[in-house]
């Protein structure tokens, strides 16, 4: 679990992303209140995004949410509205993770 101690300060190259599910065990949000990430409101979103900013698997989480079109909550530091905007900018019919990650980087 060496990855869980690394700090990620910028975009992770897509080749290094693991969106198969193993990343979930290393997600920082697992230690907190899950409701924080699914409760509407500016204050809750701000606090949830703060957790995401310091998470070592932020990009994997975001890629998962974009790929699976997760409709609710803060995932990878983006709200559902922000993720929809990303998907709308990246031609949803031909969506691929690299294009989406470039759009949010």
N, C-alpha and C positions, 0 to 999 in steps of 0.2 A: 504493500500500500504506500509506496514512496510517493506516488502522484498526489495523495491527499495532503501532503505537507508542502507542495510546491505552490507558489503564488503565480497567478496568471494575470498579467497586466495588459495584454493586448489580444488581438484575435489569434485564435489557434488555427494553424494550417488544417484544412479539411482532411488531409490524409491522416492526421493524428486524432480525429474525432472518433469516439466510440458511442454510437447511438443505438447499440444493440440492447442496452439495458444495464450493463455492468456499472455504468457511471452513476446510477441512482444510489448505490450504496455509499458513494463518496460525496453526495450532495450535502451542502451545508444546511439546507432547509430541513433535512431529516431530524436534526437535533432540536428544532424549534416547533412552534405551533403552526400546523398546516393551515389552519383557518386564516392566518395572516395573508396567505397567498391567494385566497379565494374570496375574501371579503371586499366588497366594493368600497371605494372612498379614497380620496387623495392621500390622506395620512397613512392608511394601510398600504397603499401602493408604494409610497415613498419608503416605508420601512421594509417592505418585501424586496424592493429593488436594492436597498442597501445590503441585504443579506446576499443577494445574487452577485453584486459587484465584487464581493470578497470570496466567492465560491470558485473552487478550482475546476469545476465541471460545468461552468456557466454555458459555454458554447455547445457542449453536448446536449444540455437541457433545452436550449433554444432550438437547436437543429431537430431534436425529437418533436418538440411542440409544433414547429413549422411543417415537418414532414407528415405528421399525423393530424394536422389541422386541429389541435387542441383549442377548444373554443372558450374556455374559462380560466381565469387566474393569471398570475404572474409566473412566467416560465422563462428562464434564461435572462431575466432582467427586463422583459417586455410584457406589457399588458396584452389582453386579447385584442384590443383596438389597434395597438402598435403592430402586433403580428399580422393582423388582417391587412394593414397598410403595406407591410413588407410583401406579403403574398400577392397583393394586387399589383405591386410594382414589378413583380418577377414572372409575369405570365403564368398563372396557376396551371394551365394545361400542360406546360412543359417545365414544371417546377423541378429544380434540382438543388441540393443543399449548398453547393458552392455559390450559386447565384444569390441565394437568400442570405448567406453569410456576408457576401460582399455588400449587400444592400444595407446591412445593419452595422457594418464595421466603420 
